[in-house]
């Protein structure tokens, strides 16, 4: 009984773990990496044809996005996921395939002019359709035997519609081990969906650490903050452009904007238009409206029972074609534009940035996590200009964030989820976090809470019967030739510079903290500097 970590190891995207037992191979998630790769991931140690099944925690592409690739190379097993995750993957995997094909076509136009080799898409629509055909929709809280001596159960963790942690019971040599994969644990008190549930027993736990180094502030008044951004931007005559994840975050924003319109909070701009410019977001919104209401929290259920659509309002417009999308910026009426992708890496949002970033009257409002290496992260950290579609665009627009709207649990939320287990698991594996965060969170759990923790790198393998480490790997950094000149040492130095920039951002954001906390923070920085002064 072996567990091998392959993706989202000391990184936030590309989740993939392999469970092997009695000749059977089970993948837990098979996600696509987004943003810059930091470490080299090991290849699947088994042929995709020999994968018996996949267990999927939720629909986000960094957990599901490589399933069509798995199908392309011969996988024909079953994919187990919740009913809602299955529905969302029906649209998200097709959307991902269309993006792969579009980008390959775009690259090939350039390649043809420069005489370079043809670029092929990572996978196509047929591969996505093949993967979709293998989904087995499952209900929450039901124990399901899926292979001989192996059963699973999905429980809601409040990260996204249909998101789950997965309990896996495996029997081998008359011994049973229970492994729990946290998936992405949600934040409390999110609109629409329920708070994350907890579990009470496990032999091994694999827990994410996306926000394992920070605490969310007390939940702010999102309605008031969003109202201020809308009012200020419209009064300047600009557009409020929101790069938003098409699934989950877009629907939360509609929930807030409906309330703003219902209460007439925007003055002087009556009936202001709101555009959803994302085919995927349009389809995802339909799924939210059609799903079982048991997936929603009590507040949302109460609205539905009163006949109120929680995510629809007058003047909500959807863009269905490319021409529709182009006309949005041709209209000079101040408006809200919600478009994917949430990290500005692909999709219609890049066109809206091209048309609005240079305008000082506009606002770009980030409403979610921005992974390292993404355009969204670059804008968030403060850059003067960016290149979009071969054109240099000045960043004159206001760059802002909507605080406290994270779909991920913070450090305390992760700890609380783990502390709910009645007895400490034999081992807690920490993954799905940026390099330093992943290691620090594992250390916190070990030294402050007494858990036996490991933060594995890609390729690390563990025997779950004996508890022994079979293979312990180290992180092999990806060397970027263009920016690091092929030098590993240069790459690591740049990583240090990036860390210093991030520290400066955190320092600036700490203004207004209690004096005691500021003094403590300053002492920690001085202590760190004293350690490394040469």
C-alpha positions in Angstrom: 0.0 0.0 0.0 1.9 3.0 -1.3 1.2 6.7 -1.6 3.3 8.7 -4.1 3.1 12.5 -4.3 3.4 13.8 -7.8 1.9 17.3 -8.1 1.1 20.4 -6.0 4.1 19.5 -3.9 5.5 22.8 -2.5 3.4 24.5 -5.2 -0.2 25.6 -5.2 -1.4 24.0 -8.5 -1.3 20.7 -10.4 -2.6 18.4 -7.6 -1.9 14.8 -8.3 -1.3 11.8 -5.9 -1.1 8.1 -6.7 -2.3 5.4 -4.3 -1.2 1.8 -5.1 -2.7 -1.3 -3.5 -2.8 -4.9 -4.5 -2.0 -4.2 -8.2 -4.6 -1.4 -8.4 -3.7 2.2 -9.2 -5.8 5.1 -8.0 -5.2 8.7 -8.7 -6.5 11.4 -6.4 -6.9 14.5 -8.6 -5.0 15.1 -11.8 -4.7 18.9 -12.1 -3.1 21.3 -14.5 -0.3 23.6 -13.3 -1.1 27.3 -13.6 1.3 30.1 -13.5 5.1 29.5 -13.4 6.3 26.0 -12.5 8.6 26.3 -9.6 9.7 22.6 -9.3 9.9 19.8 -11.8 7.2 17.3 -11.3 7.9 13.6 -11.6 6.0 11.8 -14.4 3.3 9.3 -13.6 5.2 6.1 -12.5 2.5 3.9 -14.2 1.0 3.9 -17.6 -2.2 5.9 -17.9 -3.8 2.7 -19.2 -3.1 1.0 -15.9 -4.8 3.7 -13.8 -8.0 1.9 -12.5 -9.8 5.0 -11.3 -9.5 8.7 -10.4 -11.0 10.3 -7.2 -11.6 14.0 -7.8 -11.9 16.4 -4.9 -13.5 19.3 -6.9 -13.8 20.8 -10.4 -11.1 23.5 -10.4 -8.7 23.1 -13.2 -5.7 22.8 -10.9 -7.3 19.6 -9.6 -9.1 18.3 -12.7 -7.5 19.9 -15.7 -5.2 17.1 -16.8 -8.0 14.4 -16.9 -8.4 14.8 -20.7 -4.7 14.3 -21.1 -4.9 11.1 -19.0 -7.7 9.9 -21.4 -5.6 10.9 -24.4 -2.9 8.6 -23.3 -5.1 5.6 -22.7 -6.9 5.9 -19.4 -10.3 4.2 -19.6 -11.2 3.8 -15.9 -13.8 5.5 -13.8 -13.7 9.1 -12.4 -15.5 9.4 -9.1 -16.7 12.8 -8.0 -19.7 14.5 -6.4 -22.8 15.1 -8.6 -22.1 18.9 -8.6 -18.4 18.4 -9.4 -19.3 16.1 -12.3 -21.7 18.7 -13.7 -19.1 21.5 -13.5 -16.4 19.3 -15.1 -18.8 18.8 -18.0 -18.3 22.4 -18.9 -14.9 23.2 -17.4 -12.9 20.4 -19.1 -14.5 21.3 -22.5 -13.6 25.0 -21.9 -10.0 24.0 -21.0 -9.8 21.9 -24.3 -11.0 24.9 -26.3 -8.3 27.1 -24.7 -5.6 24.5 -25.5 -6.7 24.4 -29.1 -7.1 28.2 -29.4 -3.6 28.8 -28.0 -2.0 26.2 -30.2 -3.7 27.8 -33.2 -2.4 31.2 -32.2 1.1 29.9 -31.6 1.1 28.2 -35.0 0.3 31.5 -36.7 3.5 32.9 -35.2 5.5 29.7 -35.8 4.6 29.6 -39.5 5.9 33.1 -40.0 9.1 32.3 -38.1 9.6 28.9 -39.6 9.3 27.1 -36.3 7.8 23.6 -35.7 4.0 23.2 -35.4 2.6 23.5 -31.9 0.0 20.9 -30.9 -2.6 21.4 -28.2 -2.1 19.6 -24.9 -5.4 17.9 -25.6 -8.5 18.5 -27.7 -12.3 18.5 -27.4 -12.4 14.7 -28.1 -10.1 14.0 -25.2 -12.2 16.2 -22.9 -15.4 14.4 -24.0 -13.7 11.1 -23.5 -12.8 12.0 -19.9 -16.3 13.4 -19.2 -17.8 10.1 -20.3 -15.9 8.4 -17.5 -17.4 10.4 -14.6 -19.4 8.5 -11.9 -21.5 11.1 -10.0 -21.7 10.4 -6.3 -23.8 11.8 -3.4 -22.3 13.4 -0.4 -21.9 11.3 2.8 -22.5 7.9 1.2 -19.9 5.2 1.6 -19.3 3.7 -1.8 -17.3 0.5 -2.6 -15.4 1.2 -5.8 -12.8 -1.6 -6.0 -12.3 -4.9 -4.1 -11.1 -3.9 -0.6 -11.5 -0.2 -1.3 -14.3 2.2 -0.4 -14.7 6.0 -0.5 -16.9 8.8 0.9 -17.2 12.4 -0.1 -17.9 15.2 2.4 -18.5 18.9 1.8 -15.6 21.1 2.6 -17.2 24.4 1.5 -14.6 25.5 -1.1 -16.7 25.4 -4.2 -20.1 23.9 -5.3 -19.5 20.2 -5.1 -16.1 20.4 -3.4 -15.2 17.6 -1.1 -12.7 16.0 1.1 -12.4 12.2 0.4 -12.2 9.4 2.9 -10.6 6.3 1.5 -10.7 2.9 3.3 -8.1 0.4 2.0 -7.8 -3.2 3.1 -4.6 -5.1 2.3 -3.1 -8.2 4.0 -6.0 -8.1 6.5 -5.0 -4.6 7.6 -7.2 -1.5 7.0 -5.9 2.0 6.6 -8.0 5.1 6.3 -6.5 8.0 4.2 -8.2 11.4 4.1 -7.5 13.9 1.4 -8.7 17.4 2.4 -9.0 18.8 -1.1 -9.2 22.5 -0.8 -10.8 23.5 2.5 -13.2 26.4 2.2 -13.5 29.6 4.2 -16.3 30.0 6.7 -19.3 32.2 6.0 -19.0 32.3 2.3 -22.1 33.3 0.3 -24.2 30.6 -1.3 -22.4 27.4 -0.1 -22.1 25.7 3.2 -19.2 25.9 5.7 -16.7 23.1 5.6 -17.5 19.9 7.5 -15.0 18.1 9.7 -14.1 14.4 10.2 -13.2 12.5 13.4 -10.7 9.8 12.4 -8.0 8.9 10.0 -4.7 7.0 9.9 -3.2 9.4 7.3 -4.3 12.9 6.3 -3.2 14.8 3.2 -3.9 18.5 3.9 -3.6 21.6 1.7 -1.7 24.7 2.8 -2.6 27.4 0.4 -3.1 30.0 3.2 -1.0 28.1 5.7 1.0 31.2 6.6 -1.7 33.9 7.0 -4.9 34.7 8.8 -8.0 36.2 7.2 -9.1 39.5 8.7 -12.4 39.6 10.4 -15.0 39.2 7.7 -15.4 42.7 6.2 -18.6 44.2 4.9 -18.3 43.1 1.3 -21.4 45.0 0.2 -20.1 48.3 1.6 -16.6 47.8 0.1 -17.8 46.7 -3.3 -20.3 49.6 -3.3 -17.5 52.1 -2.7 -15.4 50.7 -5.6 -18.4 50.8 -7.9 -19.4 54.4 -6.9 -15.9 55.8 -7.1 -15.1 54.2 -10.4 -18.4 55.2 -12.0 -18.1 58.8 -10.8 -14.7 58.9 -12.6 -16.4 57.7 -15.7 -14.6 54.4 -15.7 -15.3 50.7 -15.8 -14.9 48.3 -12.9 -13.1 45.3 -14.4 -13.2 42.1 -12.2 -10.9 39.2 -13.2 -12.9 36.4 -11.6 -12.9 32.7 -11.5 -15.8 31.6 -13.7 -17.0 29.0 -11.3 -17.7 30.0 -7.7 -16.4 33.5 -7.4 -18.4 34.9 -10.2 -21.6 33.6 -8.6 -20.6 35.1 -5.3 -20.1 38.5 -6.9 -23.6 38.3 -8.5 -24.9 37.5 -5.0 -23.4 40.7 -3.7 -24.3 42.9 -6.7 -27.9 41.8 -6.5 -28.1 43.1 -2.9 -26.4 46.4 -4.0 -29.0 46.9 -6.7 -31.9 45.8 -4.5 -30.9 48.4 -1.8 -30.2 51.2 -4.4 -26.8 51.8 -2.9 -25.2 53.3 -6.1 -26.1 56.9 -6.5 -26.3 58.7 -9.9 -25.9 55.6 -12.0 -29.3 54.0 -11.9 -29.6 50.7 -13.8 -25.9 50.4 -14.3 -25.0 47.4 -16.5 -23.2 44.3 -15.3 -21.6 42.1 -17.9 -20.5 38.5 -17.5 -18.0 38.0 -20.3 -17.2 34.4 -20.0 -19.0 31.5 -21.7 -17.8 29.2 -18.9 -19.2 31.6 -16.2 -22.5 31.7 -18.0 -22.8 27.9 -18.0 -21.6 27.6 -14.4 -24.2 30.1 -13.3 -26.9 27.9 -14.9 -25.5 24.9 -13.0 -25.7 26.8 -9.7 -29.3 27.6 -10.5 -30.2 24.0 -11.3 -28.4 22.1 -8.6 -29.9 20.5 -5.5 -30.7 23.3 -3.0 -29.2 21.1 -0.2 -25.8 22.3 -1.5 -26.6 25.8 -0.4 -26.4 27.5 3.0 -29.5 28.4 5.0 -29.5 32.1 3.9 -29.5 31.1 0.2 -32.2 28.5 0.8 -34.4 31.0 2.5 -34.1 33.4 -0.5 -35.0 30.6 -2.9 -38.0 29.6 -0.8 -39.2 33.2 -1.1 -39.0 33.0 -4.8 -35.9 35.2 -5.0 -33.2 34.2 -7.4 -30.0 34.9 -5.3 -27.7 35.5 -8.3 -29.9 37.3 -10.9 -31.0 40.9 -11.3 -32.1 43.4 -13.9 -29.4 44.8 -16.2 -27.3 41.6 -15.9 -26.0 41.0 -19.4 -24.2 38.0 -20.8 -21.8 38.0 -23.7 -22.4 35.0 -25.9 -20.2 35.7 -28.9 -16.8 37.3 -29.7 -18.7 40.2 -31.2 -20.7 40.7 -28.0 -17.4 40.8 -26.0 -15.9 43.4 -28.3 -18.9 45.7 -28.0 -18.6 45.8 -24.2 -15.7 48.2 -24.4 -17.1 50.1 -27.4 -19.9 51.3 -25.1 -18.6 54.2 -23.0 -21.3 53.8 -20.3 -19.6 53.0 -16.9 -20.1 49.4 -16.2 -19.0 46.3 -14.3 -17.2 43.7 -16.4 -16.8 40.3 -14.8 -14.5 38.1 -16.9 -12.3 35.0 -16.6 -9.7 33.9 -16.0 -9.4 34.9 -12.4 -5.5 35.1 -12.6 -5.6 36.8 -16.0 -3.7 34.0 -17.6 -6.2 33.4 -20.5 -9.6 34.1 -21.8 -11.5 37.3 -22.4 -10.1 39.1 -19.4 -6.9 39.9 -21.2 -8.8 41.8 -23.8 -10.6 43.8 -21.2 -7.3 44.6 -19.5 -5.9 45.8 -22.8 -8.8 48.2 -23.1 -9.0 49.4 -19.5 -5.6 49.1 -17.8 -4.3 52.3 -19.4 -7.3 54.4 -18.3 -6.8 56.1 -15.0 -10.5 56.4 -14.4 -10.9 52.6 -14.4 -10.5 50.1 -11.6 -9.2 46.5 -11.8 -10.5 44.6 -8.8 -9.0 41.3 -7.8 -11.3 39.0 -5.9 -9.3 35.8 -5.5 -5.9 34.3 -5.0 -3.2 35.1 -7.5 -0.6 32.4 -7.9 3.1 33.3 -8.4 4.1 33.8 -12.0 0.6 34.8 -13.2 -0.3 38.1 -14.8 -2.8 38.7 -12.0 0.0 38.4 -9.3 2.2 40.8 -11.3 -0.5 43.4 -11.5 -1.4 42.9 -7.8 2.2 43.4 -6.7 2.5 46.7 -8.6 4.0 46.9 -12.1 4.1 49.9 -14.4 3.4 48.2 -17.7 2.5 44.8 -19.1 2.5 43.3 -22.6 -0.8 42.1 -24.0 -1.2 40.7 -27.5 2.2 42.0 -28.4 1.4 45.5 -27.2 2.9 47.3 -24.2 0.1 48.6 -22.0 0.6 51.2 -19.3 -0.9 50.4 -15.9 -2.7 53.6 -15.0 -5.9 52.1 -13.6 -6.5 51.7 -9.9 -5.5 48.2 -8.8 -7.5 47.0 -5.9 -8.6 43.9 -4.0 -11.8 42.9 -2.3 -10.5 41.6 1.1 -11.8 38.6 2.9 -13.4 36.9 0.0 -11.0 34.0 -0.2 -12.5 30.5 -0.9 -9.6 28.9 1.1 -9.5 28.5 4.8 -6.7 30.5 6.5 -4.1 29.1 8.8 -6.4 28.9 11.7 -9.1 27.3 9.6 -6.8 24.6 8.4 -5.6 23.9 12.0 -9.2 23.8 13.3 -10.1 21.3 10.5 -7.2 19.1 11.5 -7.8 19.4 15.2 -11.3 18.0 14.8 -9.8 14.5 14.4 -10.3 12.8 17.8 -6.9 11.0 17.7 -3.9 12.4 15.9 -3.3 10.6 12.5 -0.1 8.6 12.2 1.2 11.1 9.6 -0.1 14.4 8.2 1.2 15.1 4.7 1.2 18.8 3.8 0.9 19.9 0.2 -0.8 22.4 -2.1 1.1 25.5 -0.8 3.9 27.7 -2.0 7.3 26.3 -1.1 8.0 28.3 2.0 4.4 28.2 3.1 4.1 24.5 2.8 7.3 23.9 4.8 6.4 26.5 7.5 2.8 25.1 7.9 4.2 21.5 8.3 6.6 22.9 10.9 3.8 24.7 12.8 1.7 21.5 12.9 4.7 19.5 14.2 6.2 21.8 16.8 3.2 23.7 18.0 0.5 21.0 17.8 2.4 17.7 18.0 1.5 16.2 14.7 3.9 14.0 12.8 4.2 15.9 9.6 5.9 15.6 6.2 5.9 18.1 3.4 6.8 15.8 0.5 8.3 16.9 -2.8 7.3 15.3 -6.1 8.3 11.7 -6.4 8.3 11.0 -2.6 6.7 7.7 -1.8 5.4 6.2 1.5 4.4 2.7 2.7 1.1 3.1 4.5 1.1 -0.3 6.1 4.5 0.1 7.8 4.6 3.9 7.9 8.0 3.9 6.4 9.4 6.3 3.8 10.2 4.5 0.7 11.6 7.4 -1.4 12.3 10.9 -0.2 13.0 13.4 -2.9 14.2 17.0 -2.9 12.7 19.8 -5.0 14.3 20.3 -8.3 13.8 23.9 -9.4 12.6 24.6 -13.0 15.3 26.7 -14.7 13.8 29.5 -16.9 16.4 30.2 -19.6 15.0 33.7 -20.5 15.1 35.2 -17.1 17.6 33.1 -15.3 20.1 32.5 -18.1 20.1 28.8 -17.5 21.7 29.2 -14.1 20.3 27.4 -11.1 22.1 29.7 -8.7 20.7 32.7 -10.5 17.2 31.2 -10.4 17.5 30.8 -6.6 18.8 34.3 -6.2 15.8 35.7 -8.1 13.6 33.5 -5.9 15.1 35.3 -2.9 14.5 38.7 -4.5 10.9 37.8 -5.1 10.6 36.7 -1.5 12.0 40.1 -0.4 9.5 41.9 -2.6 6.7 39.9 -1.1 8.0 40.8 2.4 7.9 44.5 1.5 4.3 44.2 0.4 3.3 42.5 3.7 5.2 45.3 5.6 3.2 48.0 3.8 -0.1 46.1 4.4 0.7 45.9 8.2 0.2 49.6 8.7 -2.5 50.1 11.3 -1.8 46.9 13.1 -1.6 47.0 16.9 1.8 48.4 18.2 2.5 45.1 19.9 2.1 43.2 16.7 4.2 45.7 14.7 7.0 45.5 17.3 6.9 41.7 17.1 7.0 41.7 13.3 10.0 44.1 13.3 11.9 42.0 15.8 11.4 38.9 13.6 12.7 40.7 10.6 15.8 42.0 12.5 16.4 38.5 13.8 16.3 37.1 10.3 18.6 39.8 9.0 21.1 39.2 11.8 21.2 35.5 11.0 22.1 36.1 7.3 24.4 39.2 7.5 27.8 38.3 6.1 
